[in-house]
Amino acid sequence: MSRRPITPSERSKLDPFVIATGDASPRDQRDLMERPFFSLAKAKRTTPIFYEAGGARVEVFAVPEHGMATIWDADVLIWAASQIVEAENLGLKTSRFLRFTPYQLLMAVGRQTGARDYKLLKGALTRLQSTVIRTTIRHGEHWRRHQFSWINEWEECTTLDGRVEGMEFVLPDWFYRGVIDRSLVLTIDPAYFRLTGGIERWLYRVARKHAGRQKQGWVFDIPHLHEKSGSLVRVSDFALQIRRIVAHQPLPGYRLRIERDGRRELLRILPARLSTGPVDSVVEALGTSHATDIGISHAALSGLRTHGSQLTLWPETVIPDLNLESNRESNSSLLLGGVENISRRRQDKPNAASDNNTSNASHLPFGRKPGEAR
């Protein structure tokens, strides 16, 4: 009886990008900010996401055992993108194969570094690997649909007593290429990691992508925002959550305002005290780089609640130039007070974001509150 040949690990074909030292300003990938790729719920979500706008389609599937990757788990991808871009700026070689210590990641995204936090990080990596994405975004001339998971494979190096000393994971080519193309990357405010609600985090990414520093900001009607979020809640409940967020004004660098256009309820997003750094110059090389500290992206198997004030390794800077390239699908024809939402002189790709609720769950997300017992 012949044995099936063992397929070599993808890591054996890639040069490792070793995260060694250095701070990196947090960066987000535009496609992930524009469309609903993640669950915004802290409870486990297995219901798929189906979203289509501007000719681009997104489908996200979860396995019942682990649930869909959450917006807190996406902190791992933000951290990876930040390290890759920073290394490219320094002329270092990068790759999709990252080697790092969990402490680096956890610290960089403002998490604690206790045993529970390492466990939560592994839960986040598991969800990122098990979540399946199908999308037509950035397809080639002869290719239509791309299918992948946020992490192709991952592994941890532990001591005999169970202490984790290092980790490795391989990013999908779709994500990596979207980071190397600097036109598809935006810096974000480090305070983003301190946002505690799923919808708050999602709304910040939408604000950062669409409103940028535009004087008149950006306007969405609530039903459109609801569809863009991928939320499972009713539109009326979603609208209530948005009103609560407006009342608290938690988004760093942006002010939110509810407006009316006849019977339509609108959300206007305006730049306020801007503290996000500019997008760096275009990346030209690939290779091995430094990295900051790591931390777990909150959200255990069911997505735990976020904690309060968190550490950040990045100094506050200023948001870059006006972000006028927001996509065609987002209320681009909506006029309010005679001001059009977006300049039609420039065309951009379609966009969206992901969903769910901001209420506390019985679990903590990728990390726990400072001072909370382990």
PyMOL commands that set and color helices and strands:
alter all, ss='L'
color gray80, all
select helices_A, chain A and resi 10-13+30-34+75-89+102-108+115-130+173-180+182-184+190-194+198-210+222-229+235-248
alter helices_A, ss='H'
color red, helices_A
select strands_A, chain A and resi 17-18+27-29+49-53+56-61+97-100+132-135+146-149+153-158+164-170+185-187+218-221+254-261+264-271+294+335-336+339-340
alter strands_A, ss='S'
color yellow, strands_A
deselect
rebuild
show_as cartoon
